[in-house]
Amino acid sequence: MAILSGRAKLAGVMGWPVSHSRSPGLHGYWLEHYGVDGAYVPLAVVPDRLRDAIGGLVALGFRGVNLTLPHKEAALGHVDDLSATARRIGAVNTIVVGADGKLRGDNTDAFGFLEHLKASAPQWRADARPVAVLGAGGAARAVIVALLDEGVIELRLINRSPERASKLREAFGPAITVVDWAARSTALSDVSLLVNATSLGMSGQAPLDLALDRLNQTTVVYDLVYAPLDTPLLKAARQRGNAVVDGLGMLLHQARPGFQAWFGVEPEVTAALRAFVLDDLKA
Ligand code: NAP
């Protein structure tokens, strides 16, 4: 257990429930590793007290918080200032209390997605060929923002409910092409990147039924699902010789900007951190 001084820097994560969150373990690892006098605490906040809880951060001297389910969208309305990324994704996962006491809402999921992609598949180029994204929920929105900002020219959006994908096309423009769920396997022939941003393949959920035989040998396959870490999609892709990117790195990288803003240290995602969080996931 950490020993705190009266000057300890404070941050945490608000969720309901919050007990499933891996963020206290992850930030706690960095706090100890970098010898920071600080604490990152789980904050169980019921949805109808979110405004009060966020408003209380300044009075309590918190440096900021992360938001997890179900608070990410509601938090948009409870901050003084929103980053352009948070506005485009339509969700806040990180709040930083400024020196002036103002609350700034940001979303670091797009950053985490891209940092992990660049670290795991440095050969991938955004403007080379189309990309395919399965899913049109909150995670998919962050992936879309990341890929469009990186210069992707054509993004094939494949979702079970077509109206949800069409809404994203309206929001993000003509680089998005909506593809029927039934055509998900045939739409993969010339893509440079395939991303699973659905919950399919996650433990306790239905499997992802997807044929990979049209995939090019150079296609990078990225699964956002991290429980299990080695999903059936990643196993099948690896077996055919495709480069694969797992979902855990995104979770780790998205935490970096918050830690730096609250605790003043730029943290690193290392093999030791991955092993620590993996152990935590198994516990
Ligand atoms: P969400 O908003 O609930 O969206 C779920 C998506 O999965 C929707 O596109 C939904 O399609 C699709 N889906 C669910 N059941 C399906 C089925 N039986 N058949 C076809 N499609 C189905 O969830 P989310 O927040 O975007 O999260 C999606 C996944 O990403 C989860 O596994 C989550 O753990 C993971 N994730 C990982 C990270 C990370 O850091 N690695 C970050 C965020 C999320 P419909 O629109 O048709 O319902």
Boltz pocket constraint, residues with backbone or C-beta under 6 A from the ligand:
constraints:
  - pocket:
      binder: B
      contacts: [[A, 109], [A, 134], [A, 135], [A, 136], [A, 137], [A, 138], [A, 139], [A, 140], [A, 159], [A, 160], [A, 161], [A, 164], [A, 196], [A, 197], [A, 198], [A, 199], [A, 200], [A, 202], [A, 206], [A, 223], [A, 224], [A, 225], [A, 226], [A, 247], [A, 248], [A, 250], [A, 251], [A, 252], [A, 254]]
      max_distance: 6.0
